[in-house]
Amino acid sequence: MNKRVSGRTQDASFYLTLGACGGVYLFFKGFRIYRELRVVEDTPEIPIRSIPMGFVRVHGKATGEQSVTSPITGTPCFFYKVDIEKWEVKDRSGSWSHYRTDTDGVRFYLADATGKALVDAGSAELDLPKTGMREIGGRGPGARSSGSASSIRSGATEEDLRRYVSQVGVKSIGSLVGRGLAAFGPLRDPVTERKRQVAVEMLGQGFGSPEFIQKAMALQRPLIARRLEAMGPQADPVRELGRREMMEAFNHPVGSAEFVEHLQRVMETQHDPEQMQKFMRGMELMQHAQEGGLAAIMPAASGRYRFTEYCLVPGQSYEVAGTCVENPDPKDEHDRNMIVKGQSERTFLISYRTDKQVETNLRRRAALCVFGGAGLSIVCVALLLLKFGWM
């Protein structure tokens, strides 16, 4: 009994301390949002044709030739954000906790009556309308969705969503590694610096994605080919035949029919049916990885998850506050500007709200974080002091 009471006391102290720290975080986050509000308020909205280099604020409709399909509702869009929550059970009670946030998409144009500007939303703070929700792994129906009929075009199966959770987990690891490599550069040694740049570029394509797998395999081809050549002719005729077949294999793209054919000849020289079976299984996994990335060969995630999806869709109007730079790849003389997250001014907001609604929303969030965070910290600290008899 005493151990149980002691355990509850320790848990209470832990949660009160956590609440106090969380309140401090929210307090300072509120001031950051307030600074963002002041930057937006002090920047008048102007026609796209008149935007200068530097921080700008514009309003227009999203247009573009390319789009992506959102993972939850299958909505054609330029950009999407998915908040993933996981059901956690502790002490016989459960609650939803944030698990991952996934964002992805393509560049699009923001156009008004005067012109257009390219927008790279990869680093933007997204304030988008909800297109749908899904829940998997709970009691009753396996999946639950909500949203307007127009927003939910098609739904992913539960198996698709479980593999999506695994894919997002792989992407988050790659993103963390990529940020770490980017922070280490530039390096003094030119050869090592080039390798670092290549690694950062690959991770920027999405760690574990099909593009990442294909690029990694392509980089390994010349290294393995040079190593095989450096081995020189082998005294054993069987080993020499295998070496030559391996060299021929790596003259072709990894995973191609010619590549697999030459490797299969290498395995046939071993006269081992069990090894041949493992080889064919490995080739099958390699093909799956090239087509669907690492998530395609990883086990699907288990547990109970809830997905909330937000999409930036073609033809809708959006407010964009960000830094205008020169478009590095213009299509014509009217395609010279691109809006991104700036180096000096980090504010980059894309919202479906009107200019006044954007300001009101930022003001409300800032006040909630500042006063709510301060209040939470004060209450938690007071309870801790009472608990230990210091007050």
C-alpha positions as a printed NumPy array, in Angstrom:
array([[  0.   ,   0.   ,   0.   ],
       [  2.783,   2.41 ,   0.945],
       [  4.646,   1.566,  -2.259],
       [  1.535,   2.342,  -4.302],
       [  1.033,   5.694,  -2.55 ],
       [  4.724,   6.496,  -2.975],
       [  4.513,   5.656,  -6.68 ],
       [  1.501,   7.91 ,  -7.141],
       [  3.297,  10.717,  -5.292],
       [  6.313,  10.398,  -7.583],
       [  4.037,  10.362, -10.638],
       [  2.276,  13.511,  -9.425],
       [  5.602,  15.284,  -8.887],
       [  6.757,  14.248, -12.357],
       [  3.596,  15.495, -14.082],
       [  3.602,  18.764, -12.138],
       [  7.23 ,  19.375, -13.114],
       [  6.409,  18.493, -16.715],
       [  3.451,  20.866, -16.633],
       [  5.599,  23.696, -15.266],
       [  8.194,  23.182, -18.029],
       [  5.454,  22.971, -20.649],
       [  3.979,  26.221, -19.392],
       [  7.339,  27.98 , -19.744],
       [  7.646,  26.64 , -23.301],
       [  4.154,  27.887, -24.199],
       [  4.902,  31.268, -22.606],
       [  7.922,  31.913, -24.827],
       [  6.186,  30.386, -27.852],
       [  3.442,  32.974, -27.366],
       [  5.963,  35.794, -27.685],
       [  7.32 ,  34.216, -30.854],
       [  3.8  ,  34.119, -32.303],
       [  3.263,  37.724, -31.187],
       [  6.426,  38.76 , -33.039],
       [  5.097,  36.962, -36.118],
       [  1.826,  38.888, -35.71 ],
       [  3.658,  42.22 , -35.611],
       [  5.664,  41.344, -38.73 ],
       [  2.477,  40.412, -40.605],
       [  0.567,  43.485, -39.366],
       [  3.41 ,  45.812, -40.393],
       [  3.545,  44.351, -43.915],
       [  0.744,  45.606, -46.168],
       [ -0.765,  43.226, -48.697],
       [  0.249,  44.172, -52.259],
       [ -0.473,  42.915, -55.806],
       [  1.747,  40.049, -56.897],
       [  3.073,  42.011, -59.883],
       [  4.495,  44.661, -57.523],
       [  6.261,  42.43 , -54.989],
       [  9.912,  43.364, -54.3  ],
       [ 12.725,  41.145, -53.087],
       [ 12.387,  40.585, -49.342],
       [  9.483,  39.938, -47.007],
       [  6.08 ,  40.265, -48.729],
       [  2.437,  39.569, -48.084],
       [  0.186,  38.566, -50.998],
       [ -3.171,  36.948, -51.665],
       [ -4.253,  34.85 , -54.628],
       [ -5.418,  31.509, -55.992],
       [ -3.266,  28.395, -56.052],
       [ -2.507,  27.152, -59.576],
       [ -0.016,  24.771, -61.142],
       [  0.474,  21.886, -63.53 ],
       [  1.742,  19.303, -61.038],
       [ -0.03 ,  18.018, -57.952],
       [  0.176,  15.192, -55.421],
       [ -2.462,  12.924, -53.905],
       [ -3.038,  13.256, -50.174],
       [ -2.461,   9.996, -48.263],
       [ -5.651,   9.903, -46.169],
       [ -8.518,  11.088, -48.392],
       [ -6.861,  10.856, -51.805],
       [ -7.426,  14.56 , -52.496],
       [ -5.477,  16.069, -55.442],
       [ -3.51 ,  18.946, -53.91 ],
       [ -0.305,  20.969, -54.101],
       [  0.626,  20.358, -50.481],
       [ -0.725,  18.42 , -47.509],
       [ -0.174,  18.082, -43.78 ],
       [ -1.188,  15.035, -41.758],
       [ -1.185,  15.011, -37.952],
       [ -0.856,  11.451, -36.649],
       [ -1.918,  10.618, -33.093],
       [ -1.432,   7.313, -31.308],
       [ -3.626,   5.858, -28.584],
       [ -1.494,   5.331, -25.485],
       [ -2.674,   3.287, -22.507],
       [ -1.205,   3.797, -19.023],
       [ -2.58 ,   2.857, -15.625],
       [ -5.721,   1.354, -17.206],
       [ -6.632,   4.599, -18.943],
       [ -5.884,   5.743, -22.472],
       [ -5.502,   9.007, -24.33 ],
       [ -4.426,  10.306, -27.716],
       [ -0.88 ,  11.647, -27.955],
       [  0.883,  13.277, -30.897],
       [  2.967,  10.718, -32.788],
       [  4.17 ,  12.337, -36.036],
       [  3.393,  15.183, -38.431],
       [  3.921,  14.489, -42.124],
       [  4.064,  17.184, -44.812],
       [  4.771,  16.861, -48.507],
       [  3.882,  18.387, -51.842],
       [  5.128,  20.297, -54.869],
       [  5.788,  23.92 , -55.706],
       [  2.78 ,  25.854, -56.959],
       [  1.918,  29.328, -58.223],
       [ -0.063,  31.943, -56.338],
       [ -1.862,  34.096, -58.908],
       [ -4.009,  37.222, -58.783],
       [ -5.28 ,  39.587, -61.476],
       [ -1.832,  41.196, -61.851],
       [  0.523,  38.207, -62.063],
       [  1.84 ,  35.081, -60.367],
       [  4.682,  33.979, -58.084],
       [  6.069,  30.511, -57.412],
       [  5.682,  29.271, -53.818],
       [  7.906,  26.64 , -52.192],
       [  5.803,  25.592, -49.191],
       [  8.275,  23.037, -47.804],
       [  9.237,  25.145, -44.759],
       [  6.005,  27.097, -44.329],
       [  3.719,  27.27 , -41.308],
       [  0.51 ,  25.843, -42.749],
       [ -2.947,  27.038, -41.699],
       [ -5.163,  24.928, -43.958],
       [ -8.747,  23.626, -43.806],
       [ -9.307,  20.078, -42.624],
       [-10.086,  17.668, -45.477],
       [-10.784,  14.592, -43.392],
       [-10.08 ,  12.353, -40.405],
       [ -9.509,   8.621, -40.108],
       [ -9.077,   6.295, -37.178],
       [ -7.748,   2.748, -37.314],
       [ -7.264,   0.014, -34.751],
       [-10.105,   1.026, -32.429],
       [-13.115,  -0.954, -31.313],
       [-16.061,  -1.145, -33.613],
       [-15.456,  -0.058, -37.207],
       [-11.795,  -0.233, -38.176],
       [-11.767,   3.214, -39.699],
       [-13.683,   6.389, -39.161],
       [-13.792,   9.408, -41.417],
       [-15.292,  12.848, -41.275],
       [-15.407,  15.781, -43.633],
       [-17.496,  17.136, -46.455],
       [-18.494,  14.886, -49.321],
       [-16.49 ,  16.996, -51.735],
       [-13.289,  16.732, -49.721],
       [-13.233,  12.942, -49.343],
       [-12.645,  11.568, -52.84 ],
       [-11.384,   8.116, -51.855],
       [-10.189,   6.459, -48.705],
       [ -7.03 ,   4.46 , -48.017],
       [ -7.44 ,   0.996, -46.531],
       [ -6.342,   0.236, -42.976],
       [ -3.344,  -1.699, -44.317],
       [ -2.381,   1.321, -46.463],
       [ -2.551,   3.599, -43.432],
       [ -0.461,   1.26 , -41.275],
       [  2.228,   1.191, -43.943],
       [  1.927,   4.967, -44.202],
       [  2.702,   5.254, -40.469],
       [  5.84 ,   3.125, -41.022],
       [  6.819,   5.311, -43.963],
       [  6.431,   8.51 , -41.944],
       [  8.593,   7.001, -39.201],
       [ 11.345,   6.282, -41.72 ],
       [ 11.048,   9.811, -43.154],
       [ 11.369,  11.371, -39.696],
       [ 14.631,   9.486, -39.073],
       [ 15.998,  10.663, -42.411],
       [ 14.951,  14.239, -41.715],
       [ 16.755,  14.177, -38.358],
       [ 19.93 ,  12.76 , -39.923],
       [ 19.721,  15.262, -42.789],
       [ 19.493,  18.228, -40.419],
       [ 22.473,  16.885, -38.495],
       [ 24.593,  16.531, -41.646],
       [ 23.568,  20.003, -42.837],
       [ 24.611,  21.492, -39.493],
       [ 28.114,  19.957, -39.789],
       [ 28.997,  21.666, -43.058],
       [ 30.829,  22.93 , -44.852],
       [ 33.846,  20.687, -44.215],
       [ 37.468,  21.58 , -45.031],
       [ 38.289,  18.424, -46.966],
       [ 36.777,  18.854, -50.484],
       [ 36.237,  15.103, -50.989],
       [ 34.487,  14.664, -47.633],
       [ 32.476,  17.844, -48.193],
       [ 31.273,  16.529, -51.553],
       [ 30.154,  13.29 , -49.897],
       [ 28.336,  15.302, -47.23 ],
       [ 26.55 ,  17.374, -49.879],
       [ 25.5  ,  14.25 , -51.762],
       [ 24.169,  12.704, -48.538],
       [ 22.221,  15.87 , -47.668],
       [ 20.784,  15.988, -51.193],
       [ 19.716,  12.344, -51.006],
       [ 18.11 ,  12.791, -47.586],
       [ 16.322,  15.855, -48.952],
       [ 14.568,  13.549, -51.419],
       [ 13.102,  11.649, -48.47 ],
       [ 15.013,   9.031, -46.499],
       [ 13.746,   5.588, -47.471],
       [ 11.778,   6.894, -50.474],
       [ 12.035,   5.108, -53.859],
       [ 14.132,   8.032, -55.16 ],
       [ 16.478,   7.693, -52.173],
       [ 16.864,   3.925, -52.705],
       [ 17.55 ,   4.326, -56.415],
       [ 20.107,   7.098, -55.819],
       [ 21.861,   5.085, -53.103],
       [ 22.099,   2.042, -55.359],
       [ 23.373,   4.169, -58.245],
       [ 26.124,   5.585, -56.024],
       [ 27.22 ,   2.099, -54.946],
       [ 27.59 ,   0.77 , -58.502],
       [ 30.949,   2.391, -59.421],
       [ 32.404,   1.689, -55.951],
       [ 31.622,  -2.026, -56.141],
       [ 32.768,  -2.219, -59.789],
       [ 36.153,  -0.696, -58.922],
       [ 36.566,  -3.08 , -55.994],
       [ 35.827,  -6.108, -58.178],
       [ 38.318,  -4.899, -60.79 ],
       [ 40.976,  -4.297, -58.135],
       [ 40.655,  -7.941, -56.988],
       [ 42.272,  -9.067, -60.258],
       [ 41.965, -12.499, -61.906],
       [ 41.267, -15.332, -59.463],
       [ 43.183, -18.645, -59.496],
       [ 39.991, -20.617, -58.94 ],
       [ 38.093, -20.747, -62.289],
       [ 34.709, -20.768, -60.515],
       [ 35.586, -17.7  , -58.441],
       [ 36.943, -15.937, -61.529],
       [ 33.73 , -16.682, -63.434],
       [ 31.745, -15.263, -60.519],
       [ 33.911, -12.131, -60.413],
       [ 33.433, -11.502, -64.146],
       [ 29.689, -12.017, -63.928],
       [ 29.553,  -9.601, -60.985],
       [ 31.491,  -7.004, -62.997],
       [ 29.055,  -7.438, -65.883],
       [ 26.117,  -7.14 , -63.497],
       [ 27.296,  -3.788, -62.137],
       [ 27.61 ,  -2.397, -65.644],
       [ 23.798,  -2.259, -65.599],
       [ 21.398,  -0.352, -63.303],
       [ 20.875,  -2.107, -59.982],
       [ 17.656,  -4.106, -60.088],
       [ 17.398,  -4.159, -63.902],
       [ 16.731,  -7.415, -65.772],
       [ 20.343,  -7.555, -66.999],
       [ 21.665,  -6.946, -63.456],
       [ 19.531,  -9.766, -62.016],
       [ 20.462, -12.122, -64.9  ],
       [ 24.213, -11.806, -64.298],
       [ 23.849, -12.151, -60.512],
       [ 21.722, -15.231, -61.057],
       [ 24.562, -16.777, -63.066],
       [ 26.885, -16.085, -60.126],
       [ 24.531, -17.927, -57.782],
       [ 24.225, -20.86 , -60.203],
       [ 27.979, -21.461, -59.93 ],
       [ 27.456, -22.197, -56.224],
       [ 25.103, -25.156, -56.933],
       [ 23.224, -24.39 , -53.697],
       [ 19.391, -24.366, -54.047],
       [ 18.958, -22.789, -50.603],
       [ 21.28 , -19.899, -51.459],
       [ 19.507, -19.452, -54.801],
       [ 16.168, -19.197, -52.999],
       [ 17.576, -16.548, -50.64 ],
       [ 18.994, -14.69 , -53.632],
       [ 15.628, -14.611, -55.439],
       [ 13.967, -13.415, -52.238],
       [ 16.58 , -10.659, -51.926],
       [ 15.997,  -9.563, -55.536],
       [ 12.251,  -9.442, -54.843],
       [ 12.774,  -7.257, -51.767],
       [ 15.109,  -4.993, -53.753],
       [ 12.445,  -4.505, -56.425],
       [  9.817,  -3.699, -53.787],
       [ 12.196,  -1.182, -52.156],
       [ 12.894,   0.513, -55.489],
       [  9.181,   0.823, -56.224],
       [  7.826,   1.689, -52.783],
       [ 10.833,   2.659, -50.655],
       [ 11.892,   1.126, -47.346],
       [  8.322,   1.243, -46.041],
       [  7.343,  -1.341, -48.683],
       [  9.594,  -3.984, -47.101],
       [  9.073,  -2.979, -43.478],
       [  6.339,  -4.477, -41.283],
       [  3.203,  -2.362, -41.06 ],
       [  2.773,  -0.33 , -37.868],
       [  0.637,  -1.831, -35.126],
       [ -1.607,  -0.064, -32.641],
       [ -4.411,   2.455, -32.765],
       [ -3.936,   5.678, -34.753],
       [ -5.91 ,   8.766, -35.645],
       [ -5.122,  10.867, -38.734],
       [ -6.143,  14.472, -39.363],
       [ -5.422,  15.762, -42.859],
       [ -5.154,  19.322, -44.205],
       [ -4.734,  20.109, -47.915],
       [ -3.727,  23.07 , -50.068],
       [ -5.885,  22.486, -53.133],
       [ -5.915,  23.98 , -56.652],
       [ -8.217,  26.908, -57.333],
       [ -8.587,  28.001, -53.702],
       [ -7.504,  31.412, -52.382],
       [ -4.667,  31.679, -49.876],
       [ -2.841,  34.345, -47.917],
       [  0.961,  33.995, -48.151],
       [  3.457,  35.904, -46.003],
       [  7.068,  35.035, -46.785],
       [ 10.325,  36.148, -48.365],
       [ 10.442,  36.826, -52.105],
       [ 13.633,  35.683, -53.864],
       [ 14.631,  35.242, -57.491],
       [ 13.21 ,  32.11 , -59.084],
       [ 16.254,  29.951, -59.945],
       [ 14.41 ,  28.161, -62.773],
       [ 11.993,  30.613, -64.462],
       [  9.812,  29.413, -67.347],
       [  9.38 ,  32.861, -68.894],
       [  9.811,  36.577, -68.155],
       [  6.69 ,  36.542, -65.947],
       [  8.088,  33.782, -63.728],
       [ 10.914,  35.585, -61.931],
       [  9.736,  35.537, -58.302],
       [  9.551,  32.743, -55.743],
       [  8.296,  32.973, -52.153],
       [ 10.194,  30.928, -49.561],
       [ 11.254,  30.97 , -45.91 ],
       [ 13.846,  33.719, -45.579],
       [ 17.284,  33.547, -43.985],
       [ 16.939,  36.73 , -41.909],
       [ 13.143,  36.955, -41.582],
       [ 11.948,  33.447, -40.737],
       [  8.223,  34.155, -40.859],
       [  6.609,  32.077, -43.612],
       [  2.866,  31.575, -43.316],
       [  0.344,  30.09 , -45.753],
       [ -3.28 ,  30.411, -44.67 ],
       [ -6.697,  29.864, -46.196],
       [ -8.063,  32.761, -44.125],
       [ -8.452,  36.404, -45.178],
       [ -5.857,  38.979, -44.112],
       [ -7.907,  40.144, -41.118],
       [ -8.705,  36.589, -40.07 ],
       [ -4.992,  35.717, -40.205],
       [ -4.168,  38.59 , -37.845],
       [ -7.031,  37.703, -35.5  ],
       [ -5.968,  34.057, -35.397],
       [ -2.332,  34.959, -34.645],
       [ -3.395,  37.399, -31.917],
       [ -5.635,  34.772, -30.293],
       [ -2.901,  32.111, -30.408],
       [ -0.299,  34.48 , -28.959],
       [ -2.568,  35.477, -26.068],
       [ -3.525,  31.867, -25.387],
       [  0.099,  30.725, -25.255],
       [  1.39 ,  33.667, -23.187],
       [ -1.36 ,  33.763, -20.573],
       [ -2.154,  30.039, -20.674],
       [  1.525,  29.082, -20.389],
       [  2.129,  31.505, -17.538],
       [ -0.968,  30.289, -15.716],
       [ -0.048,  26.63 , -16.157],
       [  3.477,  27.196, -14.836],
       [  2.276,  29.185, -11.822],
       [ -0.323,  26.57 , -10.87 ],
       [  2.086,  23.628, -11.263],
       [  4.863,  25.361,  -9.301],
       [  2.397,  26.325,  -6.531],
       [  1.16 ,  22.729,  -6.26 ],
       [  4.74 ,  21.46 ,  -6.095],
       [  5.578,  23.91 ,  -3.319],
       [  2.453,  22.881,  -1.383],
       [  3.248,  19.233,  -1.929],
       [  6.696,  19.529,  -0.381],
       [  5.529,  21.876,   2.402],
       [  7.47 ,  24.896,   1.147],
       [  4.421,  27.102,   0.979]])
